[in-house]
Amino acid sequence: MTDKKSPTVVRAIDSAEPSSPARDAIFEDTASGSKDFKFDAKTASVFDDMVGRSVPFYDEIQRMIAEQAGDFAVPGTQLFDLGCSTATTLLALDGTVDPGVRFVGVDNSREMLDKAQLKLEAAGVSRAYELQVADLNTDRVVDNASVVVMNLTLQFVRPLHRERVIRWIYEGLTDQGCLLLVEKQTLSASLLNRLFIRYYYDMKRRNGYSEVEIAQKREALENVLIPYRPEENRLLLQSIGFGHVEEFFRWYNFAGIIAVKN
Ligand SMILES: C[S@@+](CC[C@H](N)C(=O)[O-])C[C@H]1O[C@@H](n2cnc3c(N)ncnc32)[C@H](O)[C@@H]1O
């Protein structure tokens, strides 16, 4: 394990982070939809703008995660943010979680973690923390955790591996620990599913995305973001052993779930 004073995991970068995120225009190019979506350097460079304009109530979701984590995190344990991207959630959590809780941000995109490191340093986060490059499809990372956050990340894990990922999280949680899971979902009722998707694309239009951008990104995400149905996510959590499973957020096809161990 490493801490903030010995950053062996992510190299330090000395350039300053811009105060407002660069605007996402990745899918303006009409050929961009033909390639699978990747969390590479290009995506990392505009990610904060992208996620803010693509996820309904993104800031409120962050606030709700931080609020709940503040009540479940226990000093002497760890908090994991799986798929932490640029550390937006870790920064929100730093304001609500006891400083005796060590943070571990995990992502398989080094470019995202480079951004995360810059943001954590710029904010002067002083608790023990680590940023770890790991692939959730294969790597077991959660240990001595009172809180695990997965905000819009499980949907990118191959379905074949999801049950194992959730089991490893469950086993790595302390008693009364919680998983805060936010996912884009699909619905069994095709009429409602179609309508909810339409309302979602209307939101993206309101947030400044063009028809081309919406269509190209949808195509690029086709084989990469695989949403489960609400009942599949709930069953997955319950079948692994989580005793309390409650929805804490819902906006059409987006849901936040808290799952408590025991
Ligand atoms: C939609 S973003 C998550 C957003 C972030 N949690 C937030 O609150 O802003 C998904 C993240 O999961 C990461 N990711 C996707 N598949 C992964 C995997 N197999 N292992 C680890 N990280 C993964 C991506 O690199 C990306 O940073």
The ligand as an SDF file (V2000), in Angstrom:
LIG
                    3D

 27 29  0  0  0  0  0  0  0  0999 V2000
  -18.3460    6.8750  -16.4810 C   0  0  0  0  0  0  0  0  0  0  0  0
  -16.7740    6.8300  -15.7820 S   0  0  0  0  0  0  0  0  0  0  0  0
  -17.0900    6.9550  -14.0380 C   0  0  0  0  0  0  0  0  0  0  0  0
  -17.3910    8.3230  -13.5640 C   0  0  0  0  0  0  0  0  0  0  0  0
  -16.8810    8.6490  -12.1880 C   0  0  0  0  0  0  0  0  0  0  0  0
  -17.0970    7.5800  -11.2540 N   0  0  0  0  0  0  0  0  0  0  0  0
  -17.5040    9.9320  -11.6900 C   0  0  0  0  0  0  0  0  0  0  0  0
  -18.1660    9.9370  -10.6510 O   0  0  0  0  0  0  0  0  0  0  0  0
  -17.3160   10.9730  -12.3470 O   0  0  0  0  0  0  0  0  0  0  0  0
  -16.2600    5.1390  -15.8370 C   0  0  0  0  0  0  0  0  0  0  0  0
  -14.8420    4.9720  -15.3260 C   0  0  0  0  0  0  0  0  0  0  0  0
  -14.5950    3.5920  -15.1220 O   0  0  0  0  0  0  0  0  0  0  0  0
  -13.3410    3.2570  -15.6460 C   0  0  0  0  0  0  0  0  0  0  0  0
  -13.4010    1.8560  -16.0360 N   0  0  0  0  0  0  0  0  0  0  0  0
  -14.1100    1.3030  -17.0340 C   0  0  0  0  0  0  0  0  0  0  0  0
  -13.8970   -0.0220  -17.0910 N   0  0  0  0  0  0  0  0  0  0  0  0
  -13.0350   -0.3030  -16.0810 C   0  0  0  0  0  0  0  0  0  0  0  0
  -12.4220   -1.5020  -15.6180 C   0  0  0  0  0  0  0  0  0  0  0  0
  -12.6530   -2.6750  -16.2220 N   0  0  0  0  0  0  0  0  0  0  0  0
  -11.5790   -1.4340  -14.5810 N   0  0  0  0  0  0  0  0  0  0  0  0
  -11.3230   -0.2490  -13.9640 C   0  0  0  0  0  0  0  0  0  0  0  0
  -11.8770    0.9250  -14.3580 N   0  0  0  0  0  0  0  0  0  0  0  0
  -12.7220    0.8870  -15.4040 C   0  0  0  0  0  0  0  0  0  0  0  0
  -13.1330    4.2070  -16.8160 C   0  0  0  0  0  0  0  0  0  0  0  0
  -11.7670    4.3650  -17.1370 O   0  0  0  0  0  0  0  0  0  0  0  0
  -13.7910    5.4750  -16.3220 C   0  0  0  0  0  0  0  0  0  0  0  0
  -12.8720    6.3360  -15.6870 O   0  0  0  0  0  0  0  0  0  0  0  0
  1  2  1  0
  2  3  1  0
  2 10  1  0
  3  4  1  0
  4  5  1  0
  5  6  1  0
  5  7  1  0
  7  8  2  0
  7  9  1  0
 10 11  1  0
 11 12  1  0
 11 26  1  0
 12 13  1  0
 13 14  1  0
 13 24  1  0
 14 15  1  0
 14 23  1  0
 15 16  2  0
 16 17  1  0
 17 18  1  0
 17 23  2  0
 18 19  1  0
 18 20  2  0
 20 21  1  0
 21 22  2  0
 22 23  1  0
 24 25  1  0
 24 26  1  0
 26 27  1  0
M  CHG  2   2   1   9  -1
M  END
$$$$
